[in-house]
Amino acid sequence: MVFHGSANRKGSAAQLSRLHHQIKGLKDGLAYHFVIGNGSATSDGEVEVGERWLRSLPSGGAEPEAAHAISICFIGDFYSAGPTKAQLEALDELLDYLTIKVGPLPVISHRELAGSEVTCLGPFFPEAQIMDALARQTD
């Protein structure tokens, strides 16, 4: 699984899908399998299921190693604030669901992909705490 951030304070899966289709030229629209809202355009902590998950399509990311990963995007600008409590709770529930559906999977952030120069998850994204929590779940 690969975590992404929208790099915008507001947004939704529909808005990202339009952006990915019009600007990035992705014919299947939204590049992510799931989007977790922050209360700006959807409910805080709402998990929006993308067409890529529903249709078993690969991630729309540019990095080849991410094509077969499950991609999860958090709405937010993590250069000014971290994700909301509801987003983190939704992530926990989503990871429980995905573990049941496909089994335990390794989790990384977008910036950890080989050759990636993105910074979509800024300094306020609690990456280390999330990874520690995931490691404790699999112990």
N, CA, C and O atoms as CSV, one atom per row, in Angstrom:
chain,resi,resn,atom,element,x,y,z
A,1,MET,N,N,0.846,-1.170,0.000
A,1,MET,CA,C,0.000,0.000,0.000
A,1,MET,C,C,0.893,1.235,0.000
A,1,MET,O,O,1.962,1.258,0.610
A,2,VAL,N,N,0.427,2.241,-0.691
A,2,VAL,CA,C,1.172,3.495,-0.759
A,2,VAL,C,C,0.263,4.625,-0.290
A,2,VAL,O,O,-0.860,4.777,-0.771
A,3,PHE,N,N,0.769,5.421,0.664
A,3,PHE,CA,C,0.040,6.592,1.145
A,3,PHE,C,C,0.415,7.812,0.323
A,3,PHE,O,O,1.583,8.027,-0.002
A,4,HIS,N,N,-0.595,8.608,-0.007
A,4,HIS,CA,C,-0.419,9.865,-0.725
A,4,HIS,C,C,-1.131,10.969,0.041
A,4,HIS,O,O,-1.990,10.699,0.880
A,5,GLY,N,N,-0.776,12.196,-0.246
A,5,GLY,CA,C,-1.492,13.348,0.263
A,5,GLY,C,C,-1.943,14.192,-0.916
A,5,GLY,O,O,-1.263,14.245,-1.941
A,6,SER,N,N,-3.078,14.848,-0.778
A,6,SER,CA,C,-3.596,15.652,-1.892
A,6,SER,C,C,-2.823,16.955,-2.072
A,6,SER,O,O,-2.878,17.563,-3.141
A,7,ALA,N,N,-2.102,17.389,-1.038
A,7,ALA,CA,C,-1.339,18.646,-1.053
A,7,ALA,C,C,-2.258,19.874,-1.160
A,7,ALA,O,O,-1.800,20.971,-1.482
A,8,ASN,N,N,-3.530,19.684,-0.894
A,8,ASN,CA,C,-4.513,20.771,-0.862
A,8,ASN,C,C,-5.329,20.644,0.411
A,8,ASN,O,O,-5.621,19.537,0.863
A,9,ARG,N,N,-5.694,21.769,0.982
A,9,ARG,CA,C,-6.485,21.738,2.218
A,9,ARG,C,C,-7.899,21.237,2.000
A,9,ARG,O,O,-8.524,20.706,2.917
A,10,LYS,N,N,-8.405,21.405,0.787
A,10,LYS,CA,C,-9.769,20.993,0.473
A,10,LYS,C,C,-9.751,20.029,-0.693
A,10,LYS,O,O,-8.847,20.058,-1.529
A,11,GLY,N,N,-10.774,19.161,-0.742
A,11,GLY,CA,C,-10.867,18.276,-1.884
A,11,GLY,C,C,-11.704,17.047,-1.614
A,11,GLY,O,O,-12.173,16.808,-0.501
A,12,SER,N,N,-11.874,16.271,-2.679
A,12,SER,CA,C,-12.649,15.031,-2.638
A,12,SER,C,C,-12.152,14.134,-3.759
A,12,SER,O,O,-11.363,14.557,-4.605
A,13,ALA,N,N,-12.617,12.902,-3.757
A,13,ALA,CA,C,-12.256,11.972,-4.817
A,13,ALA,C,C,-12.720,12.498,-6.176
A,13,ALA,O,O,-11.996,12.374,-7.164
A,14,ALA,N,N,-13.910,13.081,-6.238
A,14,ALA,CA,C,-14.430,13.600,-7.511
A,14,ALA,C,C,-13.550,14.725,-8.043
A,14,ALA,O,O,-13.256,14.779,-9.237
A,15,GLN,N,N,-13.134,15.619,-7.155
A,15,GLN,CA,C,-12.274,16.723,-7.585
A,15,GLN,C,C,-10.912,16.209,-8.051
A,15,GLN,O,O,-10.396,16.659,-9.074
A,16,LEU,N,N,-10.335,15.277,-7.309
A,16,LEU,CA,C,-9.052,14.704,-7.718
A,16,LEU,C,C,-9.181,13.942,-9.029
A,16,LEU,O,O,-8.271,13.972,-9.857
A,17,SER,N,N,-10.298,13.262,-9.223
A,17,SER,CA,C,-10.517,12.521,-10.458
A,17,SER,C,C,-10.533,13.458,-11.668
A,17,SER,O,O,-9.924,13.164,-12.696
A,18,ARG,N,N,-11.234,14.587,-11.535
A,18,ARG,CA,C,-11.250,15.571,-12.627
A,18,ARG,C,C,-9.847,16.087,-12.908
A,18,ARG,O,O,-9.451,16.204,-14.068
A,19,LEU,N,N,-9.095,16.394,-11.865
A,19,LEU,CA,C,-7.728,16.870,-12.009
A,19,LEU,C,C,-6.852,15.820,-12.696
A,19,LEU,O,O,-6.104,16.140,-13.620
A,20,HIS,N,N,-6.943,14.594,-12.252
A,20,HIS,CA,C,-6.119,13.531,-12.831
A,20,HIS,C,C,-6.474,13.267,-14.289
A,20,HIS,O,O,-5.602,12.957,-15.101
A,21,HIS,N,N,-7.745,13.389,-14.613
A,21,HIS,CA,C,-8.174,13.168,-15.999
A,21,HIS,C,C,-7.770,14.342,-16.891
A,21,HIS,O,O,-7.168,14.143,-17.946
A,22,GLN,N,N,-8.099,15.554,-16.474
A,22,GLN,CA,C,-7.869,16.729,-17.315
A,22,GLN,C,C,-6.412,17.164,-17.362
A,22,GLN,O,O,-5.903,17.491,-18.434
A,23,ILE,N,N,-5.736,17.173,-16.226
A,23,ILE,CA,C,-4.371,17.694,-16.165
A,23,ILE,C,C,-3.334,16.610,-16.430
A,23,ILE,O,O,-2.388,16.828,-17.186
A,24,LYS,N,N,-3.502,15.461,-15.820
A,24,LYS,CA,C,-2.504,14.397,-15.950
A,24,LYS,C,C,-2.804,13.425,-17.082
A,24,LYS,O,O,-1.974,12.582,-17.421
A,25,GLY,N,N,-4.000,13.544,-17.670
A,25,GLY,CA,C,-4.355,12.706,-18.807
A,25,GLY,C,C,-4.643,11.248,-18.468
A,25,GLY,O,O,-4.536,10.383,-19.337
A,26,LEU,N,N,-5.005,10.963,-17.223
A,26,LEU,CA,C,-5.320,9.586,-16.856
A,26,LEU,C,C,-6.712,9.242,-17.372
A,26,LEU,O,O,-7.705,9.817,-16.927
A,27,LYS,N,N,-6.780,8.315,-18.300
A,27,LYS,CA,C,-8.077,7.994,-18.904
A,27,LYS,C,C,-9.057,7.390,-17.904
A,27,LYS,O,O,-10.270,7.496,-18.081
A,28,ASP,N,N,-8.533,6.754,-16.850
A,28,ASP,CA,C,-9.406,6.184,-15.834
A,28,ASP,C,C,-9.642,7.132,-14.665
A,28,ASP,O,O,-10.199,6.732,-13.643
A,29,GLY,N,N,-9.221,8.383,-14.810
A,29,GLY,CA,C,-9.486,9.395,-13.787
A,29,GLY,C,C,-8.658,9.211,-12.533
A,29,GLY,O,O,-7.434,9.094,-12.598
A,30,LEU,N,N,-9.324,9.186,-11.400
A,30,LEU,CA,C,-8.683,9.149,-10.094
A,30,LEU,C,C,-7.568,8.109,-10.042
A,30,LEU,O,O,-7.783,6.938,-10.357
A,31,ALA,N,N,-6.378,8.548,-9.642
A,31,ALA,CA,C,-5.206,7.672,-9.601
A,31,ALA,C,C,-5.208,6.740,-8.394
A,31,ALA,O,O,-4.425,5.792,-8.347
A,32,TYR,N,N,-6.079,6.998,-7.415
A,32,TYR,CA,C,-6.046,6.270,-6.146
A,32,TYR,C,C,-7.184,5.272,-6.034
A,32,TYR,O,O,-8.210,5.393,-6.703
A,33,HIS,N,N,-6.981,4.293,-5.182
A,33,HIS,CA,C,-8.038,3.324,-4.895
A,33,HIS,C,C,-9.007,3.861,-3.831
A,33,HIS,O,O,-10.207,3.588,-3.865
A,34,PHE,N,N,-8.452,4.630,-2.890
A,34,PHE,CA,C,-9.267,5.182,-1.808
A,34,PHE,C,C,-8.812,6.604,-1.513
A,34,PHE,O,O,-7.634,6.934,-1.652
A,35,VAL,N,N,-9.772,7.453,-1.100
A,35,VAL,CA,C,-9.481,8.818,-0.665
A,35,VAL,C,C,-10.143,9.002,0.694
A,35,VAL,O,O,-11.311,8.656,0.876
A,36,ILE,N,N,-9.387,9.553,1.653
A,36,ILE,CA,C,-9.921,9.785,3.000
A,36,ILE,C,C,-10.089,11.290,3.195
A,36,ILE,O,O,-9.112,12.038,3.231
A,37,GLY,N,N,-11.334,11.716,3.320
A,37,GLY,CA,C,-11.673,13.132,3.410
A,37,GLY,C,C,-11.352,13.760,4.757
A,37,GLY,O,O,-11.217,13.076,5.771
A,38,ASN,N,N,-11.231,15.096,4.736
A,38,ASN,CA,C,-10.912,15.847,5.958
A,38,ASN,C,C,-12.029,16.783,6.394
A,38,ASN,O,O,-11.813,17.633,7.258
A,39,GLY,N,N,-13.200,16.648,5.824
A,39,GLY,CA,C,-14.324,17.494,6.215
A,39,GLY,C,C,-14.495,18.725,5.347
A,39,GLY,O,O,-15.393,19.529,5.597
A,40,SER,N,N,-13.655,18.896,4.331
A,40,SER,CA,C,-13.751,20.096,3.500
A,40,SER,C,C,-14.761,19.945,2.360
A,40,SER,O,O,-15.560,20.852,2.125
A,41,ALA,N,N,-14.737,18.832,1.663
A,41,ALA,CA,C,-15.679,18.605,0.562
A,41,ALA,C,C,-16.486,17.331,0.771
A,41,ALA,O,O,-17.470,17.085,0.074
A,42,THR,N,N,-16.062,16.530,1.730
A,42,THR,CA,C,-16.783,15.326,2.157
A,42,THR,C,C,-16.734,15.318,3.682
A,42,THR,O,O,-16.118,16.192,4.293
A,43,SER,N,N,-17.367,14.355,4.278
A,43,SER,CA,C,-17.330,14.265,5.743
A,43,SER,C,C,-15.905,13.988,6.224
A,43,SER,O,O,-15.119,13.334,5.539
A,44,ASP,N,N,-15.596,14.490,7.394
A,44,ASP,CA,C,-14.291,14.248,7.996
A,44,ASP,C,C,-14.144,12.754,8.270
A,44,ASP,O,O,-14.949,12.171,8.997
A,45,GLY,N,N,-13.130,12.143,7.696
A,45,GLY,CA,C,-12.899,10.715,7.867
A,45,GLY,C,C,-13.664,9.837,6.891
A,45,GLY,O,O,-13.569,8.612,6.963
A,46,GLU,N,N,-14.417,10.436,5.982
A,46,GLU,CA,C,-15.147,9.638,4.992
A,46,GLU,C,C,-14.169,8.970,4.038
A,46,GLU,O,O,-13.280,9.621,3.490
A,47,VAL,N,N,-14.336,7.671,3.844
A,47,VAL,CA,C,-13.508,6.931,2.897
A,47,VAL,C,C,-14.286,6.830,1.592
A,47,VAL,O,O,-15.350,6.213,1.528
A,48,GLU,N,N,-13.734,7.449,0.557
A,48,GLU,CA,C,-14.338,7.365,-0.764
A,48,GLU,C,C,-13.628,6.251,-1.525
A,48,GLU,O,O,-12.400,6.215,-1.602
A,49,VAL,N,N,-14.414,5.357,-2.078
A,49,VAL,CA,C,-13.870,4.219,-2.815
A,49,VAL,C,C,-13.782,4.599,-4.288
A,49,VAL,O,O,-14.777,4.974,-4.909
A,50,GLY,N,N,-12.578,4.495,-4.832
A,50,GLY,CA,C,-12.360,4.865,-6.231
A,50,GLY,C,C,-12.673,3.743,-7.198
A,50,GLY,O,O,-12.744,2.571,-6.826
A,51,GLU,N,N,-12.858,4.129,-8.442
A,51,GLU,CA,C,-13.133,3.163,-9.509
A,51,GLU,C,C,-12.002,2.147,-9.667
A,51,GLU,O,O,-12.237,1.008,-10.071
A,52,ARG,N,N,-10.793,2.558,-9.352
A,52,ARG,CA,C,-9.666,1.619,-9.486
A,52,ARG,C,C,-9.831,0.427,-8.545
A,52,ARG,O,O,-9.458,-0.693,-8.893
A,53,TRP,N,N,-10.381,0.656,-7.371
A,53,TRP,CA,C,-10.638,-0.463,-6.460
A,53,TRP,C,C,-11.829,-1.276,-6.965
A,53,TRP,O,O,-11.771,-2.504,-7.017
A,54,LEU,N,N,-12.894,-0.594,-7.331
A,54,LEU,CA,C,-14.116,-1.272,-7.765
A,54,LEU,C,C,-13.912,-2.103,-9.024
A,54,LEU,O,O,-14.540,-3.148,-9.193
A,55,ARG,N,N,-13.035,-1.636,-9.906
A,55,ARG,CA,C,-12.799,-2.320,-11.187
A,55,ARG,C,C,-11.477,-3.090,-11.210
A,55,ARG,O,O,-11.058,-3.570,-12.263
A,56,SER,N,N,-10.821,-3.208,-10.052
A,56,SER,CA,C,-9.543,-3.932,-9.934
A,56,SER,C,C,-8.496,-3.418,-10.915
A,56,SER,O,O,-7.808,-4.195,-11.576
A,57,LEU,N,N,-8.390,-2.088,-10.996
A,57,LEU,CA,C,-7.402,-1.459,-11.877
A,57,LEU,C,C,-6.161,-1.102,-11.076
A,57,LEU,O,O,-6.252,-0.858,-9.873
A,58,PRO,N,N,-5.000,-1.066,-11.726
A,58,PRO,CA,C,-3.789,-0.655,-11.024
A,58,PRO,C,C,-3.829,0.823,-10.672
A,58,PRO,O,O,-4.595,1.600,-11.241
A,59,SER,N,N,-2.994,1.181,-9.733
A,59,SER,CA,C,-2.849,2.580,-9.341
A,59,SER,C,C,-2.462,3.411,-10.552
A,59,SER,O,O,-1.846,2.902,-11.488
A,60,GLY,N,N,-2.820,4.679,-10.536
A,60,GLY,CA,C,-2.500,5.563,-11.651
A,60,GLY,C,C,-1.216,6.336,-11.451
A,60,GLY,O,O,-0.961,7.302,-12.169
A,61,GLY,N,N,-0.395,5.928,-10.483
A,61,GLY,CA,C,0.862,6.618,-10.212
A,61,GLY,C,C,1.869,6.424,-11.330
A,61,GLY,O,O,1.798,5.457,-12.089
A,62,ALA,N,N,2.803,7.352,-11.421
A,62,ALA,CA,C,3.815,7.304,-12.471
A,62,ALA,C,C,4.907,6.277,-12.188
A,62,ALA,O,O,5.528,5.768,-13.121
A,63,GLU,N,N,5.150,5.967,-10.920
A,63,GLU,CA,C,6.219,5.043,-10.571
A,63,GLU,C,C,5.781,3.609,-10.862
A,63,GLU,O,O,4.733,3.180,-10.378
A,64,PRO,N,N,6.563,2.858,-11.644
A,64,PRO,CA,C,6.180,1.487,-12.007
A,64,PRO,C,C,5.955,0.575,-10.800
A,64,PRO,O,O,5.068,-0.278,-10.834
A,65,GLU,N,N,6.741,0.739,-9.737
A,65,GLU,CA,C,6.586,-0.145,-8.581
A,65,GLU,C,C,5.281,0.114,-7.832
A,65,GLU,O,O,4.850,-0.730,-7.047
A,66,ALA,N,N,4.653,1.246,-8.056
A,66,ALA,CA,C,3.396,1.559,-7.380
A,66,ALA,C,C,2.184,1.084,-8.157
A,66,ALA,O,O,1.069,1.113,-7.637
A,67,ALA,N,N,2.379,0.648,-9.390
A,67,ALA,CA,C,1.246,0.275,-10.235
A,67,ALA,C,C,0.398,-0.829,-9.612
A,67,ALA,O,O,-0.822,-0.834,-9.774
A,68,HIS,N,N,1.018,-1.749,-8.913
A,68,HIS,CA,C,0.267,-2.865,-8.344
A,68,HIS,C,C,0.011,-2.700,-6.848
A,68,HIS,O,O,-0.441,-3.628,-6.178
A,69,ALA,N,N,0.301,-1.523,-6.341
A,69,ALA,CA,C,0.037,-1.224,-4.933
A,69,ALA,C,C,-1.378,-0.685,-4.779
A,69,ALA,O,O,-1.952,-0.140,-5.722
A,70,ILE,N,N,-1.924,-0.839,-3.600
A,70,ILE,CA,C,-3.189,-0.193,-3.258
A,70,ILE,C,C,-2.839,1.218,-2.811
A,70,ILE,O,O,-2.042,1.401,-1.890
A,71,SER,N,N,-3.431,2.211,-3.459
A,71,SER,CA,C,-3.087,3.600,-3.156
A,71,SER,C,C,-4.198,4.275,-2.361
A,71,SER,O,O,-5.379,4.191,-2.696
A,72,ILE,N,N,-3.769,4.952,-1.289
A,72,ILE,CA,C,-4.685,5.640,-0.379
A,72,ILE,C,C,-4.240,7.096,-0.290
A,72,ILE,O,O,-3.094,7.380,0.058
A,73,CYS,N,N,-5.146,8.012,-0.603
A,73,CYS,CA,C,-4.824,9.439,-0.569
A,73,CYS,C,C,-5.584,10.117,0.571
A,73,CYS,O,O,-6.788,9.924,0.737
A,74,PHE,N,N,-4.864,10.900,1.337
A,74,PHE,CA,C,-5.454,11.723,2.388
A,74,PHE,C,C,-5.652,13.132,1.840
A,74,PHE,O,O,-4.730,13.707,1.260
A,75,ILE,N,N,-6.841,13.691,2.018
A,75,ILE,CA,C,-7.065,15.078,1.657
A,75,ILE,C,C,-6.411,15.938,2.727
A,75,ILE,O,O,-6.676,15.763,3.917
A,76,GLY,N,N,-5.565,16.856,2.312
A,76,GLY,CA,C,-4.943,17.767,3.258
A,76,GLY,C,C,-3.605,18.283,2.777
A,76,GLY,O,O,-2.935,17.672,1.943
A,77,ASP,N,N,-3.237,19.425,3.327
A,77,ASP,CA,C,-1.934,20.035,3.095
A,77,ASP,C,C,-1.116,19.785,4.354
A,77,ASP,O,O,-1.263,20.498,5.347
A,78,PHE,N,N,-0.279,18.802,4.315
A,78,PHE,CA,C,0.430,18.380,5.515
A,78,PHE,C,C,1.715,19.167,5.741
A,78,PHE,O,O,2.647,18.705,6.400
A,79,TYR,N,N,1.734,20.367,5.172
A,79,TYR,CA,C,2.793,21.329,5.449
A,79,TYR,C,C,2.334,22.340,6.492
A,79,TYR,O,O,3.148,23.062,7.067
A,80,SER,N,N,1.023,22.389,6.734
A,80,SER,CA,C,0.510,23.338,7.721
A,80,SER,C,C,-0.176,22.646,8.897
A,80,SER,O,O,-0.282,23.231,9.975
A,81,ALA,N,N,-0.635,21.430,8.714
A,81,ALA,CA,C,-1.303,20.689,9.787
A,81,ALA,C,C,-1.321,19.215,9.430
A,81,ALA,O,O,-1.187,18.846,8.264
A,82,GLY,N,N,-1.486,18.379,10.436
A,82,GLY,CA,C,-1.562,16.944,10.212
A,82,GLY,C,C,-2.966,16.511,9.844
A,82,GLY,O,O,-3.885,17.329,9.803
A,83,PRO,N,N,-3.135,15.219,9.575
A,83,PRO,CA,C,-4.475,14.714,9.290
A,83,PRO,C,C,-5.357,14.833,10.524
A,83,PRO,O,O,-4.865,14.909,11.650
A,84,THR,N,N,-6.644,14.846,10.300
A,84,THR,CA,C,-7.581,14.935,11.414
A,84,THR,C,C,-7.644,13.595,12.152
A,84,THR,O,O,-7.241,12.554,11.632
A,85,LYS,N,N,-8.155,13.657,13.363
A,85,LYS,CA,C,-8.337,12.431,14.145
A,85,LYS,C,C,-9.262,11.466,13.394
A,85,LYS,O,O,-9.027,10.258,13.377
A,86,ALA,N,N,-10.306,12.006,12.779
A,86,ALA,CA,C,-11.256,11.169,12.029
A,86,ALA,C,C,-10.577,10.507,10.832
A,86,ALA,O,O,-10.893,9.362,10.509
A,87,GLN,N,N,-9.654,11.199,10.171
A,87,GLN,CA,C,-8.928,10.588,9.051
A,87,GLN,C,C,-8.083,9.414,9.530
A,87,GLN,O,O,-8.042,8.369,8.880
A,88,LEU,N,N,-7.414,9.582,10.657
A,88,LEU,CA,C,-6.576,8.504,11.181
A,88,LEU,C,C,-7.418,7.315,11.646
A,88,LEU,O,O,-7.019,6.164,11.472
A,89,GLU,N,N,-8.572,7.593,12.231
A,89,GLU,CA,C,-9.474,6.515,12.628
A,89,GLU,C,C,-10.009,5.787,11.393
A,89,GLU,O,O,-10.139,4.563,11.400
A,90,ALA,N,N,-10.317,6.538,10.337
A,90,ALA,CA,C,-10.793,5.930,9.095
A,90,ALA,C,C,-9.705,5.068,8.474
A,90,ALA,O,O,-9.983,3.990,7.949
A,91,LEU,N,N,-8.464,5.543,8.536
A,91,LEU,CA,C,-7.350,4.751,8.013
A,91,LEU,C,C,-7.261,3.429,8.760
A,91,LEU,O,O,-7.080,2.382,8.139
A,92,ASP,N,N,-7.383,3.459,10.068
A,92,ASP,CA,C,-7.313,2.237,10.867
A,92,ASP,C,C,-8.385,1.246,10.418
A,92,ASP,O,O,-8.105,0.061,10.237
A,93,GLU,N,N,-9.606,1.734,10.240
A,93,GLU,CA,C,-10.702,0.865,9.796
A,93,GLU,C,C,-10.466,0.354,8.378
A,93,GLU,O,O,-10.730,-0.812,8.084
A,94,LEU,N,N,-9.969,1.224,7.500
A,94,LEU,CA,C,-9.699,0.816,6.121
A,94,LEU,C,C,-8.609,-0.257,6.085
A,94,LEU,O,O,-8.721,-1.227,5.336
A,95,LEU,N,N,-7.573,-0.091,6.875
A,95,LEU,CA,C,-6.504,-1.096,6.907
A,95,LEU,C,C,-7.014,-2.426,7.455
A,95,LEU,O,O,-6.597,-3.485,6.985
A,96,ASP,N,N,-7.910,-2.386,8.442
A,96,ASP,CA,C,-8.518,-3.627,8.938
A,96,ASP,C,C,-9.282,-4.318,7.811
A,96,ASP,O,O,-9.149,-5.525,7.611
A,97,TYR,N,N,-10.085,-3.544,7.075
A,97,TYR,CA,C,-10.859,-4.087,5.952
A,97,TYR,C,C,-9.930,-4.695,4.896
A,97,TYR,O,O,-10.146,-5.819,4.443
A,98,LEU,N,N,-8.898,-3.942,4.511
A,98,LEU,CA,C,-7.995,-4.423,3.461
A,98,LEU,C,C,-7.227,-5.663,3.905
A,98,LEU,O,O,-6.961,-6.553,3.097
A,99,THR,N,N,-6.873,-5.723,5.175
A,99,THR,CA,C,-6.173,-6.902,5.687
A,99,THR,C,C,-7.067,-8.131,5.585
A,99,THR,O,O,-6.593,-9.218,5.257
A,100,ILE,N,N,-8.346,-7.967,5.863
A,100,ILE,CA,C,-9.292,-9.078,5.729
A,100,ILE,C,C,-9.434,-9.474,4.260
A,100,ILE,O,O,-9.452,-10.662,3.935
A,101,LYS,N,N,-9.536,-8.482,3.371
A,101,LYS,CA,C,-9.761,-8.756,1.943
A,101,LYS,C,C,-8.539,-9.347,1.246
A,101,LYS,O,O,-8.670,-10.295,0.473
A,102,VAL,N,N,-7.352,-8.798,1.510
A,102,VAL,CA,C,-6.168,-9.202,0.743
A,102,VAL,C,C,-5.004,-9.685,1.602
A,102,VAL,O,O,-3.978,-10.111,1.074
A,103,GLY,N,N,-5.157,-9.622,2.910
A,103,GLY,CA,C,-4.073,-10.029,3.809
A,103,GLY,C,C,-3.182,-8.846,4.138
A,103,GLY,O,O,-3.325,-7.769,3.559
A,104,PRO,N,N,-2.252,-9.052,5.080
A,104,PRO,CA,C,-1.355,-7.955,5.462
A,104,PRO,C,C,-0.441,-7.560,4.309
A,104,PRO,O,O,0.103,-8.412,3.607
A,105,LEU,N,N,-0.286,-6.269,4.130
A,105,LEU,CA,C,0.556,-5.749,3.049
A,105,LEU,C,C,1.559,-4.753,3.609
A,105,LEU,O,O,1.274,-4.078,4.599
A,106,PRO,N,N,2.728,-4.653,2.989
A,106,PRO,CA,C,3.655,-3.597,3.407
A,106,PRO,C,C,3.070,-2.232,3.065
A,106,PRO,O,O,2.333,-2.090,2.089
A,107,VAL,N,N,3.400,-1.243,3.865
A,107,VAL,CA,C,2.883,0.109,3.664
A,107,VAL,C,C,4.051,1.074,3.590
A,107,VAL,O,O,4.954,1.037,4.425
A,108,ILE,N,N,4.028,1.954,2.566
A,108,ILE,CA,C,5.046,2.994,2.434
A,108,ILE,C,C,4.372,4.290,2.025
A,108,ILE,O,O,3.217,4.298,1.600
A,109,SER,N,N,5.100,5.375,2.155
A,109,SER,CA,C,4.575,6.658,1.675
A,109,SER,C,C,5.054,6.865,0.244
A,109,SER,O,O,6.014,6.235,-0.200
A,110,HIS,N,N,4.386,7.738,-0.457
A,110,HIS,CA,C,4.712,8.033,-1.849
A,110,HIS,C,C,6.178,8.438,-1.999
A,110,HIS,O,O,6.834,8.044,-2.964
A,111,ARG,N,N,6.691,9.214,-1.058
A,111,ARG,CA,C,8.070,9.692,-1.173
A,111,ARG,C,C,9.101,8.577,-1.036
A,111,ARG,O,O,10.263,8.767,-1.398
A,112,GLU,N,N,8.696,7.420,-0.520
A,112,GLU,CA,C,9.627,6.302,-0.358
A,112,GLU,C,C,9.794,5.457,-1.618
A,112,GLU,O,O,10.665,4.589,-1.666
A,113,LEU,N,N,8.980,5.697,-2.628
A,113,LEU,CA,C,9.101,4.928,-3.862
A,113,LEU,C,C,10.403,5.275,-4.571
A,113,LEU,O,O,10.828,6.430,-4.569
A,114,ALA,N,N,11.024,4.290,-5.167
A,114,ALA,CA,C,12.284,4.502,-5.876
A,114,ALA,C,C,12.101,5.542,-6.972
A,114,ALA,O,O,11.172,5.452,-7.774
A,115,GLY,N,N,12.974,6.513,-7.002
A,115,GLY,CA,C,12.933,7.547,-8.026
A,115,GLY,C,C,11.908,8.635,-7.794
A,115,GLY,O,O,11.804,9.566,-8.592
A,116,SER,N,N,11.148,8.533,-6.714
A,116,SER,CA,C,10.117,9.530,-6.453
A,116,SER,C,C,10.735,10.803,-5.889
A,116,SER,O,O,11.587,10.760,-5.002
A,117,GLU,N,N,10.290,11.926,-6.417
A,117,GLU,CA,C,10.744,13.214,-5.916
A,117,GLU,C,C,9.580,14.023,-5.354
A,117,GLU,O,O,9.701,15.229,-5.139
A,118,VAL,N,N,8.457,13.360,-5.118
A,118,VAL,CA,C,7.275,14.052,-4.617
A,118,VAL,C,C,7.393,14.336,-3.135
A,118,VAL,O,O,8.120,13.663,-2.404
A,119,THR,N,N,6.676,15.327,-2.722
A,119,THR,CA,C,6.631,15.684,-1.304
A,119,THR,C,C,5.181,15.889,-0.867
A,119,THR,O,O,4.879,16.804,-0.101
A,120,CYS,N,N,4.286,15.027,-1.364
A,120,CYS,CA,C,2.859,15.219,-1.089
A,120,CYS,C,C,2.500,15.004,0.374
A,120,CYS,O,O,1.481,15.514,0.838
A,121,LEU,N,N,3.311,14.266,1.099
A,121,LEU,CA,C,3.081,14.107,2.532
A,121,LEU,C,C,4.110,14.965,3.255
A,121,LEU,O,O,5.275,14.588,3.383
A,122,GLY,N,N,3.666,16.107,3.719
A,122,GLY,CA,C,4.565,17.064,4.345
A,122,GLY,C,C,4.983,16.667,5.753
A,122,GLY,O,O,4.681,15.564,6.207
A,123,PRO,N,N,5.674,17.562,6.439
A,123,PRO,CA,C,6.245,17.264,7.755
A,123,PRO,C,C,5.212,17.026,8.861
A,123,PRO,O,O,5.557,16.472,9.905
A,124,PHE,N,N,3.964,17.428,8.657
A,124,PHE,CA,C,2.945,17.230,9.685
A,124,PHE,C,C,2.187,15.914,9.525
A,124,PHE,O,O,1.290,15.617,10.314
A,125,PHE,N,N,2.535,15.132,8.522
A,125,PHE,CA,C,1.907,13.816,8.371
A,125,PHE,C,C,2.625,12.846,9.308
A,125,PHE,O,O,3.843,12.697,9.211
A,126,PRO,N,N,1.901,12.183,10.215
A,126,PRO,CA,C,2.530,11.345,11.243
A,126,PRO,C,C,2.950,9.966,10.723
A,126,PRO,O,O,2.525,8.933,11.240
A,127,GLU,N,N,3.773,9.980,9.715
A,127,GLU,CA,C,4.183,8.743,9.045
A,127,GLU,C,C,4.811,7.732,10.007
A,127,GLU,O,O,4.452,6.555,9.989
A,128,ALA,N,N,5.735,8.182,10.836
A,128,ALA,CA,C,6.428,7.268,11.752
A,128,ALA,C,C,5.440,6.617,12.722
A,128,ALA,O,O,5.528,5.416,12.978
A,129,GLN,N,N,4.503,7.396,13.263
A,129,GLN,CA,C,3.532,6.841,14.206
A,129,GLN,C,C,2.625,5.820,13.528
A,129,GLN,O,O,2.291,4.795,14.122
A,130,ILE,N,N,2.227,6.093,12.291
A,130,ILE,CA,C,1.368,5.160,11.561
A,130,ILE,C,C,2.121,3.862,11.297
A,130,ILE,O,O,1.572,2.776,11.485
A,131,MET,N,N,3.356,3.966,10.868
A,131,MET,CA,C,4.151,2.770,10.579
A,131,MET,C,C,4.383,1.957,11.857
A,131,MET,O,O,4.338,0.727,11.823
A,132,ASP,N,N,4.629,2.636,12.978
A,132,ASP,CA,C,4.809,1.931,14.257
A,132,ASP,C,C,3.532,1.194,14.653
A,132,ASP,O,O,3.587,0.049,15.102
A,133,ALA,N,N,2.392,1.845,14.487
A,133,ALA,CA,C,1.107,1.223,14.820
A,133,ALA,C,C,0.853,0.003,13.937
A,133,ALA,O,O,0.362,-1.022,14.410
A,134,LEU,N,N,1.185,0.118,12.672
A,134,LEU,CA,C,1.002,-1.020,11.755
A,134,LEU,C,C,1.907,-2.182,12.137
A,134,LEU,O,O,1.498,-3.342,12.075
A,135,ALA,N,N,3.121,-1.874,12.527
A,135,ALA,CA,C,4.059,-2.926,12.923
A,135,ALA,C,C,3.545,-3.653,14.165
A,135,ALA,O,O,3.691,-4.870,14.274
A,136,ARG,N,N,2.950,-2.919,15.094
A,136,ARG,CA,C,2.412,-3.541,16.314
A,136,ARG,C,C,1.217,-4.438,15.983
A,136,ARG,O,O,1.005,-5.455,16.644
A,137,GLN,N,N,0.426,-4.063,14.953
A,137,GLN,CA,C,-0.736,-4.875,14.572
A,137,GLN,C,C,-0.323,-6.229,14.023
A,137,GLN,O,O,-1.025,-7.221,14.223
A,138,THR,N,N,0.806,-6.280,13.336
A,138,THR,CA,C,1.232,-7.530,12.702
A,138,THR,C,C,2.083,-8.395,13.622
A,138,THR,O,O,2.407,-9.530,13.272
A,139,ASP,N,N,2.450,-7.881,14.790
A,139,ASP,CA,C,3.257,-8.668,15.746
A,139,ASP,C,C,2.425,-9.733,16.426
A,139,ASP,O,O,2.941,-10.482,17.256
